[in-house]
């Protein structure tokens, strides 16, 4: 996936108290994504943008937009990625 396409799919990281807990406990990060983005598209975009391996993606539509909860593969650390993104 091209970086330009990936940036259109993943709009921004989303951090709340709950998602911060998921970073530490479940190796998950939360992102606001494009409304029409599918789970495979979100996984490919996160892998392209952040050079990590995605284990699974769950999505939910909310008032803030479409959220994607991305679980990273065990060899990648969500805490390290969150630190790189300036979330921690």
HTML snippet that shows the backbone in 3Dmol.js (N, CA, C, O; Angstrom):
<script src="https://3Dmol.org/build/3Dmol-min.js"></script>
<div id="view" style="width:600px;height:400px;position:relative"></div>
<script>
const pdb = `
ATOM      1  N   UNK A   1       0.844  -1.184   0.000  1.00  0.00           N
ATOM      2  CA  UNK A   1       0.000   0.000   0.000  1.00  0.00           C
ATOM      3  C   UNK A   1       0.888   1.245   0.000  1.00  0.00           C
ATOM      4  O   UNK A   1       1.892   1.307   0.709  1.00  0.00           O
ATOM      5  N   UNK A   2       0.506   2.217  -0.794  1.00  0.00           N
ATOM      6  CA  UNK A   2       1.248   3.478  -0.840  1.00  0.00           C
ATOM      7  C   UNK A   2       0.974   4.296   0.419  1.00  0.00           C
ATOM      8  O   UNK A   2      -0.108   4.216   0.999  1.00  0.00           O
ATOM      9  N   UNK A   3       1.960   5.081   0.832  1.00  0.00           N
ATOM     10  CA  UNK A   3       1.816   5.889   2.046  1.00  0.00           C
ATOM     11  C   UNK A   3       0.685   6.905   1.919  1.00  0.00           C
ATOM     12  O   UNK A   3      -0.008   7.180   2.899  1.00  0.00           O
ATOM     13  N   UNK A   4       0.489   7.467   0.723  1.00  0.00           N
ATOM     14  CA  UNK A   4      -0.592   8.455   0.530  1.00  0.00           C
ATOM     15  C   UNK A   4      -1.957   7.817   0.788  1.00  0.00           C
ATOM     16  O   UNK A   4      -2.828   8.422   1.413  1.00  0.00           O
ATOM     17  N   UNK A   5      -2.132   6.592   0.300  1.00  0.00           N
ATOM     18  CA  UNK A   5      -3.393   5.876   0.513  1.00  0.00           C
ATOM     19  C   UNK A   5      -3.565   5.523   1.989  1.00  0.00           C
ATOM     20  O   UNK A   5      -4.662   5.628   2.538  1.00  0.00           O
ATOM     21  N   UNK A   6      -2.482   5.109   2.616  1.00  0.00           N
ATOM     22  CA  UNK A   6      -2.543   4.740   4.034  1.00  0.00           C
ATOM     23  C   UNK A   6      -2.911   5.944   4.893  1.00  0.00           C
ATOM     24  O   UNK A   6      -3.660   5.810   5.860  1.00  0.00           O
ATOM     25  N   UNK A   7      -2.391   7.115   4.545  1.00  0.00           N
ATOM     26  CA  UNK A   7      -2.697   8.320   5.321  1.00  0.00           C
ATOM     27  C   UNK A   7      -4.150   8.742   5.163  1.00  0.00           C
ATOM     28  O   UNK A   7      -4.701   9.382   6.058  1.00  0.00           O
ATOM     29  N   UNK A   8      -4.782   8.397   4.045  1.00  0.00           N
ATOM     30  CA  UNK A   8      -6.201   8.698   3.848  1.00  0.00           C
ATOM     31  C   UNK A   8      -7.069   7.755   4.680  1.00  0.00           C
ATOM     32  O   UNK A   8      -8.173   8.125   5.080  1.00  0.00           O
ATOM     33  N   UNK A   9      -6.585   6.550   4.941  1.00  0.00           N
ATOM     34  CA  UNK A   9      -7.355   5.562   5.707  1.00  0.00           C
ATOM     35  C   UNK A   9      -7.227   5.814   7.204  1.00  0.00           C
ATOM     36  O   UNK A   9      -8.234   5.877   7.908  1.00  0.00           O
ATOM     37  N   UNK A  10      -5.996   5.960   7.698  1.00  0.00           N
ATOM     38  CA  UNK A  10      -5.761   6.193   9.128  1.00  0.00           C
ATOM     39  C   UNK A  10      -5.662   7.701   9.342  1.00  0.00           C
ATOM     40  O   UNK A  10      -4.683   8.329   8.939  1.00  0.00           O
ATOM     41  N   UNK A  11      -6.682   8.276   9.978  1.00  0.00           N
ATOM     42  CA  UNK A  11      -6.704   9.726  10.156  1.00  0.00           C
ATOM     43  C   UNK A  11      -5.824  10.174  11.319  1.00  0.00           C
ATOM     44  O   UNK A  11      -5.008  11.085  11.173  1.00  0.00           O
ATOM     45  N   UNK A  12      -5.994   9.526  12.481  1.00  0.00           N
ATOM     46  CA  UNK A  12      -5.195   9.923  13.652  1.00  0.00           C
ATOM     47  C   UNK A  12      -5.350   8.885  14.757  1.00  0.00           C
ATOM     48  O   UNK A  12      -6.334   8.146  14.789  1.00  0.00           O
ATOM     49  N   UNK A  13      -4.369   8.832  15.669  1.00  0.00           N
ATOM     50  CA  UNK A  13      -4.520   7.964  16.847  1.00  0.00           C
ATOM     51  C   UNK A  13      -5.584   8.547  17.772  1.00  0.00           C
ATOM     52  O   UNK A  13      -5.821   9.755  17.779  1.00  0.00           O
ATOM     53  N   UNK A  14      -6.209   7.692  18.538  1.00  0.00           N
ATOM     54  CA  UNK A  14      -7.250   8.111  19.479  1.00  0.00           C
ATOM     55  C   UNK A  14      -6.886   7.558  20.853  1.00  0.00           C
ATOM     56  O   UNK A  14      -6.741   6.349  21.030  1.00  0.00           O
ATOM     57  N   UNK A  15      -6.741   8.464  21.828  1.00  0.00           N
ATOM     58  CA  UNK A  15      -6.328   8.027  23.163  1.00  0.00           C
ATOM     59  C   UNK A  15      -7.305   8.537  24.212  1.00  0.00           C
ATOM     60  O   UNK A  15      -7.591   9.731  24.299  1.00  0.00           O
ATOM     61  N   UNK A  16      -7.808   7.595  25.006  1.00  0.00           N
ATOM     62  CA  UNK A  16      -8.599   7.910  26.190  1.00  0.00           C
ATOM     63  C   UNK A  16      -8.031   7.051  27.321  1.00  0.00           C
ATOM     64  O   UNK A  16      -7.065   6.314  27.122  1.00  0.00           O
ATOM     65  N   UNK A  17      -8.619   7.147  28.476  1.00  0.00           N
ATOM     66  CA  UNK A  17      -8.169   6.311  29.588  1.00  0.00           C
ATOM     67  C   UNK A  17      -8.312   4.821  29.245  1.00  0.00           C
ATOM     68  O   UNK A  17      -7.438   4.009  29.548  1.00  0.00           O
ATOM     69  N   UNK A  18      -9.429   4.492  28.610  1.00  0.00           N
ATOM     70  CA  UNK A  18      -9.687   3.091  28.243  1.00  0.00           C
ATOM     71  C   UNK A  18      -8.679   2.600  27.198  1.00  0.00           C
ATOM     72  O   UNK A  18      -8.124   1.510  27.334  1.00  0.00           O
ATOM     73  N   UNK A  19      -8.445   3.401  26.161  1.00  0.00           N
ATOM     74  CA  UNK A  19      -7.519   2.961  25.123  1.00  0.00           C
ATOM     75  C   UNK A  19      -6.085   2.941  25.634  1.00  0.00           C
ATOM     76  O   UNK A  19      -5.270   2.147  25.165  1.00  0.00           O
ATOM     77  N   UNK A  20      -5.774   3.800  26.583  1.00  0.00           N
ATOM     78  CA  UNK A  20      -4.438   3.780  27.188  1.00  0.00           C
ATOM     79  C   UNK A  20      -4.229   2.466  27.939  1.00  0.00           C
ATOM     80  O   UNK A  20      -3.141   1.890  27.903  1.00  0.00           O
ATOM     81  N   UNK A  21      -5.268   1.999  28.615  1.00  0.00           N
ATOM     82  CA  UNK A  21      -5.215   0.692  29.287  1.00  0.00           C
ATOM     83  C   UNK A  21      -4.974  -0.435  28.278  1.00  0.00           C
ATOM     84  O   UNK A  21      -4.203  -1.358  28.540  1.00  0.00           O
ATOM     85  N   UNK A  22      -5.637  -0.350  27.130  1.00  0.00           N
ATOM     86  CA  UNK A  22      -5.488  -1.387  26.107  1.00  0.00           C
ATOM     87  C   UNK A  22      -4.069  -1.423  25.545  1.00  0.00           C
ATOM     88  O   UNK A  22      -3.582  -2.489  25.170  1.00  0.00           O
ATOM     89  N   UNK A  23      -3.411  -0.286  25.484  1.00  0.00           N
ATOM     90  CA  UNK A  23      -2.026  -0.250  25.010  1.00  0.00           C
ATOM     91  C   UNK A  23      -1.167  -1.137  25.900  1.00  0.00           C
ATOM     92  O   UNK A  23      -0.374  -1.942  25.412  1.00  0.00           O
ATOM     93  N   UNK A  24      -1.334  -0.982  27.202  1.00  0.00           N
ATOM     94  CA  UNK A  24      -0.494  -1.716  28.151  1.00  0.00           C
ATOM     95  C   UNK A  24      -0.911  -3.170  28.314  1.00  0.00           C
ATOM     96  O   UNK A  24      -0.056  -4.055  28.344  1.00  0.00           O
ATOM     97  N   UNK A  25      -2.207  -3.432  28.420  1.00  0.00           N
ATOM     98  CA  UNK A  25      -2.678  -4.779  28.751  1.00  0.00           C
ATOM     99  C   UNK A  25      -2.866  -5.698  27.552  1.00  0.00           C
ATOM    100  O   UNK A  25      -2.590  -6.894  27.640  1.00  0.00           O
ATOM    101  N   UNK A  26      -3.337  -5.143  26.419  1.00  0.00           N
ATOM    102  CA  UNK A  26      -3.731  -5.990  25.297  1.00  0.00           C
ATOM    103  C   UNK A  26      -2.889  -5.789  24.039  1.00  0.00           C
ATOM    104  O   UNK A  26      -3.164  -6.408  23.011  1.00  0.00           O
ATOM    105  N   UNK A  27      -1.870  -4.934  24.106  1.00  0.00           N
ATOM    106  CA  UNK A  27      -1.015  -4.642  22.950  1.00  0.00           C
ATOM    107  C   UNK A  27      -1.855  -4.092  21.788  1.00  0.00           C
ATOM    108  O   UNK A  27      -1.640  -4.454  20.631  1.00  0.00           O
ATOM    109  N   UNK A  28      -2.830  -3.200  22.119  1.00  0.00           N
ATOM    110  CA  UNK A  28      -3.737  -2.620  21.130  1.00  0.00           C
ATOM    111  C   UNK A  28      -3.576  -1.110  21.084  1.00  0.00           C
ATOM    112  O   UNK A  28      -3.277  -0.471  22.092  1.00  0.00           O
ATOM    113  N   UNK A  29      -3.779  -0.551  19.898  1.00  0.00           N
ATOM    114  CA  UNK A  29      -3.855   0.888  19.706  1.00  0.00           C
ATOM    115  C   UNK A  29      -5.190   1.207  19.053  1.00  0.00           C
ATOM    116  O   UNK A  29      -5.758   0.371  18.351  1.00  0.00           O
ATOM    117  N   UNK A  30      -5.686   2.408  19.284  1.00  0.00           N
ATOM    118  CA  UNK A  30      -6.949   2.823  18.693  1.00  0.00           C
ATOM    119  C   UNK A  30      -6.686   3.994  17.740  1.00  0.00           C
ATOM    120  O   UNK A  30      -5.935   4.917  18.056  1.00  0.00           O
ATOM    121  N   UNK A  31      -7.323   3.931  16.568  1.00  0.00           N
ATOM    122  CA  UNK A  31      -7.182   4.986  15.571  1.00  0.00           C
ATOM    123  C   UNK A  31      -8.560   5.409  15.078  1.00  0.00           C
ATOM    124  O   UNK A  31      -9.483   4.596  15.023  1.00  0.00           O
ATOM    125  N   UNK A  32      -8.696   6.689  14.717  1.00  0.00           N
ATOM    126  CA  UNK A  32      -9.862   7.151  13.978  1.00  0.00           C
ATOM    127  C   UNK A  32      -9.520   6.911  12.512  1.00  0.00           C
ATOM    128  O   UNK A  32      -8.472   7.346  12.034  1.00  0.00           O
ATOM    129  N   UNK A  33     -10.401   6.221  11.804  1.00  0.00           N
ATOM    130  CA  UNK A  33     -10.129   5.847  10.414  1.00  0.00           C
ATOM    131  C   UNK A  33     -11.254   6.358   9.501  1.00  0.00           C
ATOM    132  O   UNK A  33     -12.304   6.791   9.974  1.00  0.00           O
ATOM    133  N   UNK A  34     -11.017   6.299   8.210  1.00  0.00           N
ATOM    134  CA  UNK A  34     -12.019   6.705   7.225  1.00  0.00           C
ATOM    135  C   UNK A  34     -13.266   5.841   7.362  1.00  0.00           C
ATOM    136  O   UNK A  34     -13.173   4.646   7.645  1.00  0.00           O
ATOM    137  N   UNK A  35     -14.426   6.445   7.163  1.00  0.00           N
ATOM    138  CA  UNK A  35     -15.695   5.735   7.343  1.00  0.00           C
ATOM    139  C   UNK A  35     -15.839   4.509   6.445  1.00  0.00           C
ATOM    140  O   UNK A  35     -16.456   3.524   6.851  1.00  0.00           O
ATOM    141  N   UNK A  36     -15.297   4.547   5.263  1.00  0.00           N
ATOM    142  CA  UNK A  36     -15.464   3.443   4.316  1.00  0.00           C
ATOM    143  C   UNK A  36     -14.318   2.440   4.360  1.00  0.00           C
ATOM    144  O   UNK A  36     -14.281   1.514   3.550  1.00  0.00           O
ATOM    145  N   UNK A  37     -13.391   2.607   5.282  1.00  0.00           N
ATOM    146  CA  UNK A  37     -12.234   1.708   5.364  1.00  0.00           C
ATOM    147  C   UNK A  37     -12.653   0.343   5.909  1.00  0.00           C
ATOM    148  O   UNK A  37     -13.387   0.257   6.893  1.00  0.00           O
ATOM    149  N   UNK A  38     -12.181  -0.715   5.261  1.00  0.00           N
ATOM    150  CA  UNK A  38     -12.451  -2.072   5.729  1.00  0.00           C
ATOM    151  C   UNK A  38     -11.342  -2.496   6.694  1.00  0.00           C
ATOM    152  O   UNK A  38     -10.301  -1.845   6.786  1.00  0.00           O
ATOM    153  N   UNK A  39     -11.577  -3.582   7.401  1.00  0.00           N
ATOM    154  CA  UNK A  39     -10.574  -4.081   8.349  1.00  0.00           C
ATOM    155  C   UNK A  39      -9.252  -4.429   7.652  1.00  0.00           C
ATOM    156  O   UNK A  39      -8.195  -4.057   8.160  1.00  0.00           O
ATOM    157  N   UNK A  40      -9.270  -5.130   6.506  1.00  0.00           N
ATOM    158  CA  UNK A  40      -7.995  -5.406   5.823  1.00  0.00           C
ATOM    159  C   UNK A  40      -7.276  -4.130   5.365  1.00  0.00           C
ATOM    160  O   UNK A  40      -6.047  -4.060   5.396  1.00  0.00           O
ATOM    161  N   UNK A  41      -8.042  -3.133   4.944  1.00  0.00           N
ATOM    162  CA  UNK A  41      -7.430  -1.865   4.539  1.00  0.00           C
ATOM    163  C   UNK A  41      -6.776  -1.168   5.729  1.00  0.00           C
ATOM    164  O   UNK A  41      -5.679  -0.621   5.605  1.00  0.00           O
ATOM    165  N   UNK A  42      -7.446  -1.186   6.880  1.00  0.00           N
ATOM    166  CA  UNK A  42      -6.887  -0.573   8.084  1.00  0.00           C
ATOM    167  C   UNK A  42      -5.604  -1.293   8.484  1.00  0.00           C
ATOM    168  O   UNK A  42      -4.606  -0.649   8.807  1.00  0.00           O
ATOM    169  N   UNK A  43      -5.622  -2.618   8.464  1.00  0.00           N
ATOM    170  CA  UNK A  43      -4.426  -3.395   8.823  1.00  0.00           C
ATOM    171  C   UNK A  43      -3.267  -3.057   7.892  1.00  0.00           C
ATOM    172  O   UNK A  43      -2.148  -2.829   8.352  1.00  0.00           O
ATOM    173  N   UNK A  44      -3.524  -3.024   6.595  1.00  0.00           N
ATOM    174  CA  UNK A  44      -2.463  -2.723   5.627  1.00  0.00           C
ATOM    175  C   UNK A  44      -1.943  -1.299   5.814  1.00  0.00           C
ATOM    176  O   UNK A  44      -0.742  -1.060   5.697  1.00  0.00           O
ATOM    177  N   UNK A  45      -2.834  -0.356   6.102  1.00  0.00           N
ATOM    178  CA  UNK A  45      -2.424   1.036   6.292  1.00  0.00           C
ATOM    179  C   UNK A  45      -1.551   1.193   7.531  1.00  0.00           C
ATOM    180  O   UNK A  45      -0.529   1.878   7.480  1.00  0.00           O
ATOM    181  N   UNK A  46      -1.933   0.571   8.643  1.00  0.00           N
ATOM    182  CA  UNK A  46      -1.138   0.653   9.877  1.00  0.00           C
ATOM    183  C   UNK A  46       0.231   0.012   9.662  1.00  0.00           C
ATOM    184  O   UNK A  46       1.246   0.541  10.117  1.00  0.00           O
ATOM    185  N   UNK A  47       0.260  -1.122   8.972  1.00  0.00           N
ATOM    186  CA  UNK A  47       1.540  -1.783   8.693  1.00  0.00           C
ATOM    187  C   UNK A  47       2.432  -0.907   7.822  1.00  0.00           C
ATOM    188  O   UNK A  47       3.641  -0.840   8.046  1.00  0.00           O
ATOM    189  N   UNK A  48       1.850  -0.235   6.830  1.00  0.00           N
ATOM    190  CA  UNK A  48       2.629   0.624   5.935  1.00  0.00           C
ATOM    191  C   UNK A  48       3.127   1.882   6.645  1.00  0.00           C
ATOM    192  O   UNK A  48       4.273   2.293   6.462  1.00  0.00           O
ATOM    193  N   UNK A  49       2.264   2.487   7.454  1.00  0.00           N
ATOM    194  CA  UNK A  49       2.627   3.749   8.108  1.00  0.00           C
ATOM    195  C   UNK A  49       3.631   3.575   9.239  1.00  0.00           C
ATOM    196  O   UNK A  49       4.546   4.385   9.389  1.00  0.00           O
ATOM    197  N   UNK A  50       3.466   2.528  10.031  1.00  0.00           N
ATOM    198  CA  UNK A  50       4.234   2.411  11.269  1.00  0.00           C
ATOM    199  C   UNK A  50       5.221   1.251  11.286  1.00  0.00           C
ATOM    200  O   UNK A  50       5.903   1.036  12.289  1.00  0.00           O
ATOM    201  N   UNK A  51       5.306   0.500  10.190  1.00  0.00           N
ATOM    202  CA  UNK A  51       6.255  -0.607  10.064  1.00  0.00           C
ATOM    203  C   UNK A  51       6.151  -1.609  11.213  1.00  0.00           C
ATOM    204  O   UNK A  51       7.148  -1.987  11.829  1.00  0.00           O
ATOM    205  N   UNK A  52       4.919  -2.023  11.480  1.00  0.00           N
ATOM    206  CA  UNK A  52       4.635  -3.042  12.495  1.00  0.00           C
ATOM    207  C   UNK A  52       3.790  -4.122  11.835  1.00  0.00           C
ATOM    208  O   UNK A  52       3.275  -3.928  10.734  1.00  0.00           O
ATOM    209  N   UNK A  53       3.650  -5.252  12.505  1.00  0.00           N
ATOM    210  CA  UNK A  53       2.808  -6.329  12.012  1.00  0.00           C
ATOM    211  C   UNK A  53       1.505  -6.331  12.814  1.00  0.00           C
ATOM    212  O   UNK A  53       1.525  -6.340  14.045  1.00  0.00           O
ATOM    213  N   UNK A  54       0.382  -6.321  12.111  1.00  0.00           N
ATOM    214  CA  UNK A  54      -0.938  -6.273  12.744  1.00  0.00           C
ATOM    215  C   UNK A  54      -1.460  -7.697  12.919  1.00  0.00           C
ATOM    216  O   UNK A  54      -1.419  -8.506  11.992  1.00  0.00           O
ATOM    217  N   UNK A  55      -1.952  -7.989  14.123  1.00  0.00           N
ATOM    218  CA  UNK A  55      -2.510  -9.306  14.430  1.00  0.00           C
ATOM    219  C   UNK A  55      -4.006  -9.338  14.114  1.00  0.00           C
ATOM    220  O   UNK A  55      -4.491 -10.286  13.494  1.00  0.00           O
ATOM    221  N   UNK A  56      -4.746  -8.291  14.544  1.00  0.00           N
ATOM    222  CA  UNK A  56      -6.181  -8.242  14.276  1.00  0.00           C
ATOM    223  C   UNK A  56      -6.681  -6.805  14.333  1.00  0.00           C
ATOM    224  O   UNK A  56      -6.017  -5.921  14.874  1.00  0.00           O
ATOM    225  N   UNK A  57      -7.878  -6.587  13.757  1.00  0.00           N
ATOM    226  CA  UNK A  57      -8.510  -5.270  13.744  1.00  0.00           C
ATOM    227  C   UNK A  57      -9.981  -5.431  14.089  1.00  0.00           C
ATOM    228  O   UNK A  57     -10.668  -6.283  13.525  1.00  0.00           O
ATOM    229  N   UNK A  58     -10.462  -4.617  15.012  1.00  0.00           N
ATOM    230  CA  UNK A  58     -11.897  -4.529  15.317  1.00  0.00           C
ATOM    231  C   UNK A  58     -12.305  -3.080  15.086  1.00  0.00           C
ATOM    232  O   UNK A  58     -11.547  -2.161  15.399  1.00  0.00           O
ATOM    233  N   UNK A  59     -13.501  -2.872  14.538  1.00  0.00           N
ATOM    234  CA  UNK A  59     -13.959  -1.515  14.260  1.00  0.00           C
ATOM    235  C   UNK A  59     -15.267  -1.232  14.981  1.00  0.00           C
ATOM    236  O   UNK A  59     -16.011  -2.145  15.339  1.00  0.00           O
ATOM    237  N   UNK A  60     -15.530   0.053  15.184  1.00  0.00           N
ATOM    238  CA  UNK A  60     -16.774   0.503  15.801  1.00  0.00           C
ATOM    239  C   UNK A  60     -17.090   1.907  15.290  1.00  0.00           C
ATOM    240  O   UNK A  60     -16.199   2.746  15.156  1.00  0.00           O
ATOM    241  N   UNK A  61     -18.347   2.147  15.012  1.00  0.00           N
ATOM    242  CA  UNK A  61     -18.764   3.493  14.602  1.00  0.00           C
ATOM    243  C   UNK A  61     -19.245   4.242  15.841  1.00  0.00           C
ATOM    244  O   UNK A  61     -20.055   3.725  16.611  1.00  0.00           O
ATOM    245  N   UNK A  62     -18.744   5.459  16.030  1.00  0.00           N
ATOM    246  CA  UNK A  62     -19.115   6.265  17.186  1.00  0.00           C
ATOM    247  C   UNK A  62     -19.385   7.703  16.745  1.00  0.00           C
ATOM    248  O   UNK A  62     -19.277   8.027  15.563  1.00  0.00           O
ATOM    249  N   UNK A  63     -19.732   8.553  17.695  1.00  0.00           N
ATOM    250  CA  UNK A  63     -19.945   9.968  17.399  1.00  0.00           C
ATOM    251  C   UNK A  63     -18.656  10.643  16.942  1.00  0.00           C
ATOM    252  O   UNK A  63     -18.698  11.627  16.203  1.00  0.00           O
ATOM    253  N   UNK A  64     -17.522  10.123  17.375  1.00  0.00           N
ATOM    254  CA  UNK A  64     -16.226  10.692  16.991  1.00  0.00           C
ATOM    255  C   UNK A  64     -15.757  10.208  15.630  1.00  0.00           C
ATOM    256  O   UNK A  64     -14.713  10.654  15.153  1.00  0.00           O
ATOM    257  N   UNK A  65     -16.487   9.318  14.997  1.00  0.00           N
ATOM    258  CA  UNK A  65     -16.091   8.736  13.717  1.00  0.00           C
ATOM    259  C   UNK A  65     -15.898   7.245  13.873  1.00  0.00           C
ATOM    260  O   UNK A  65     -16.253   6.669  14.901  1.00  0.00           O
ATOM    261  N   UNK A  66     -15.345   6.628  12.871  1.00  0.00           N
ATOM    262  CA  UNK A  66     -15.105   5.190  12.913  1.00  0.00           C
ATOM    263  C   UNK A  66     -13.783   4.929  13.622  1.00  0.00           C
ATOM    264  O   UNK A  66     -12.744   5.474  13.250  1.00  0.00           O
ATOM    265  N   UNK A  67     -13.839   4.094  14.643  1.00  0.00           N
ATOM    266  CA  UNK A  67     -12.632   3.732  15.395  1.00  0.00           C
ATOM    267  C   UNK A  67     -12.182   2.347  14.978  1.00  0.00           C
ATOM    268  O   UNK A  67     -12.993   1.466  14.693  1.00  0.00           O
ATOM    269  N   UNK A  68     -10.873   2.178  14.949  1.00  0.00           N
ATOM    270  CA  UNK A  68     -10.300   0.864  14.680  1.00  0.00           C
ATOM    271  C   UNK A  68      -9.394   0.506  15.844  1.00  0.00           C
ATOM    272  O   UNK A  68      -8.455   1.236  16.159  1.00  0.00           O
ATOM    273  N   UNK A  69      -9.679  -0.614  16.476  1.00  0.00           N
ATOM    274  CA  UNK A  69      -8.844  -1.125  17.561  1.00  0.00           C
ATOM    275  C   UNK A  69      -7.901  -2.143  16.939  1.00  0.00           C
ATOM    276  O   UNK A  69      -8.327  -3.215  16.508  1.00  0.00           O
ATOM    277  N   UNK A  70      -6.618  -1.803  16.897  1.00  0.00           N
ATOM    278  CA  UNK A  70      -5.625  -2.596  16.183  1.00  0.00           C
ATOM    279  C   UNK A  70      -4.732  -3.313  17.182  1.00  0.00           C
ATOM    280  O   UNK A  70      -4.005  -2.681  17.949  1.00  0.00           O
ATOM    281  N   UNK A  71      -4.796  -4.649  17.165  1.00  0.00           N
ATOM    282  CA  UNK A  71      -3.915  -5.455  18.024  1.00  0.00           C
ATOM    283  C   UNK A  71      -2.667  -5.780  17.226  1.00  0.00           C
ATOM    284  O   UNK A  71      -2.740  -6.297  16.112  1.00  0.00           O
ATOM    285  N   UNK A  72      -1.518  -5.467  17.815  1.00  0.00           N
ATOM    286  CA  UNK A  72      -0.257  -5.734  17.145  1.00  0.00           C
ATOM    287  C   UNK A  72       0.201  -7.161  17.421  1.00  0.00           C
ATOM    288  O   UNK A  72      -0.164  -7.761  18.432  1.00  0.00           O
ATOM    289  N   UNK A  73       0.997  -7.686  16.515  1.00  0.00           N
ATOM    290  CA  UNK A  73       1.573  -9.018  16.690  1.00  0.00           C
ATOM    291  C   UNK A  73       2.476  -9.013  17.917  1.00  0.00           C
ATOM    292  O   UNK A  73       3.006  -7.964  18.283  1.00  0.00           O
ATOM    293  N   UNK A  74       2.661 -10.167  18.561  1.00  0.00           N
ATOM    294  CA  UNK A  74       3.454 -10.226  19.797  1.00  0.00           C
ATOM    295  C   UNK A  74       4.880  -9.678  19.658  1.00  0.00           C
ATOM    296  O   UNK A  74       5.453  -9.191  20.632  1.00  0.00           O
ATOM    297  N   UNK A  75       5.452  -9.757  18.450  1.00  0.00           N
ATOM    298  CA  UNK A  75       6.821  -9.260  18.305  1.00  0.00           C
ATOM    299  C   UNK A  75       6.902  -7.731  18.253  1.00  0.00           C
ATOM    300  O   UNK A  75       7.996  -7.168  18.306  1.00  0.00           O
ATOM    301  N   UNK A  76       5.746  -7.053  18.149  1.00  0.00           N
ATOM    302  CA  UNK A  76       5.701  -5.596  18.168  1.00  0.00           C
ATOM    303  C   UNK A  76       5.072  -5.116  19.462  1.00  0.00           C
ATOM    304  O   UNK A  76       4.181  -5.767  20.007  1.00  0.00           O
ATOM    305  N   UNK A  77       5.531  -3.984  19.947  1.00  0.00           N
ATOM    306  CA  UNK A  77       5.024  -3.444  21.201  1.00  0.00           C
ATOM    307  C   UNK A  77       4.170  -2.202  20.943  1.00  0.00           C
ATOM    308  O   UNK A  77       4.635  -1.238  20.336  1.00  0.00           O
ATOM    309  N   UNK A  78       2.931  -2.233  21.403  1.00  0.00           N
ATOM    310  CA  UNK A  78       2.050  -1.074  21.280  1.00  0.00           C
ATOM    311  C   UNK A  78       2.578   0.085  22.115  1.00  0.00           C
ATOM    312  O   UNK A  78       2.409   1.245  21.739  1.00  0.00           O
ATOM    313  N   UNK A  79       3.212  -0.214  23.235  1.00  0.00           N
ATOM    314  CA  UNK A  79       3.775   0.829  24.092  1.00  0.00           C
ATOM    315  C   UNK A  79       4.890   1.573  23.372  1.00  0.00           C
ATOM    316  O   UNK A  79       4.975   2.798  23.451  1.00  0.00           O
ATOM    317  N   UNK A  80       5.746   0.835  22.671  1.00  0.00           N
ATOM    318  CA  UNK A  80       6.830   1.473  21.920  1.00  0.00           C
ATOM    319  C   UNK A  80       6.281   2.343  20.795  1.00  0.00           C
ATOM    320  O   UNK A  80       6.763   3.456  20.586  1.00  0.00           O
ATOM    321  N   UNK A  81       5.280   1.853  20.068  1.00  0.00           N
ATOM    322  CA  UNK A  81       4.687   2.622  18.988  1.00  0.00           C
ATOM    323  C   UNK A  81       3.983   3.865  19.538  1.00  0.00           C
ATOM    324  O   UNK A  81       4.088   4.944  18.956  1.00  0.00           O
ATOM    325  N   UNK A  82       3.273   3.718  20.649  1.00  0.00           N
ATOM    326  CA  UNK A  82       2.602   4.865  21.265  1.00  0.00           C
ATOM    327  C   UNK A  82       3.615   5.919  21.698  1.00  0.00           C
ATOM    328  O   UNK A  82       3.359   7.118  21.578  1.00  0.00           O
ATOM    329  N   UNK A  83       4.760   5.477  22.198  1.00  0.00           N
ATOM    330  CA  UNK A  83       5.827   6.413  22.582  1.00  0.00           C
ATOM    331  C   UNK A  83       6.364   7.129  21.348  1.00  0.00           C
ATOM    332  O   UNK A  83       6.595   8.338  21.384  1.00  0.00           O
ATOM    333  N   UNK A  84       6.565   6.393  20.257  1.00  0.00           N
ATOM    334  CA  UNK A  84       7.047   6.983  19.017  1.00  0.00           C
ATOM    335  C   UNK A  84       6.064   8.026  18.485  1.00  0.00           C
ATOM    336  O   UNK A  84       6.470   9.045  17.927  1.00  0.00           O
ATOM    337  N   UNK A  85       4.771   7.761  18.663  1.00  0.00           N
ATOM    338  CA  UNK A  85       3.729   8.682  18.184  1.00  0.00           C
ATOM    339  C   UNK A  85       3.499   9.844  19.137  1.00  0.00           C
ATOM    340  O   UNK A  85       2.761  10.774  18.811  1.00  0.00           O
ATOM    341  N   UNK A  86       4.123   9.804  20.315  1.00  0.00           N
ATOM    342  CA  UNK A  86       3.962  10.873  21.299  1.00  0.00           C
ATOM    343  C   UNK A  86       2.690  10.772  22.112  1.00  0.00           C
ATOM    344  O   UNK A  86       2.218  11.778  22.642  1.00  0.00           O
ATOM    345  N   UNK A  87       2.126   9.583  22.222  1.00  0.00           N
ATOM    346  CA  UNK A  87       0.885   9.385  22.970  1.00  0.00           C
ATOM    347  C   UNK A  87       1.129   9.095  24.436  1.00  0.00           C
ATOM    348  O   UNK A  87       0.248   9.314  25.267  1.00  0.00           O
ATOM    349  N   UNK A  88       2.307   8.606  24.762  1.00  0.00           N
ATOM    350  CA  UNK A  88       2.632   8.216  26.141  1.00  0.00           C
ATOM    351  C   UNK A  88       3.602   9.211  26.717  1.00  0.00           C
ATOM    352  O   UNK A  88       4.012   9.078  27.870  1.00  0.00           O
TER     353      UNK A  88
END
`;
const viewer = $3Dmol.createViewer("view");
viewer.addModel(pdb, "pdb");
viewer.setStyle({}, {cartoon: {color: "spectrum"}});
viewer.zoomTo();
viewer.render();
</script>
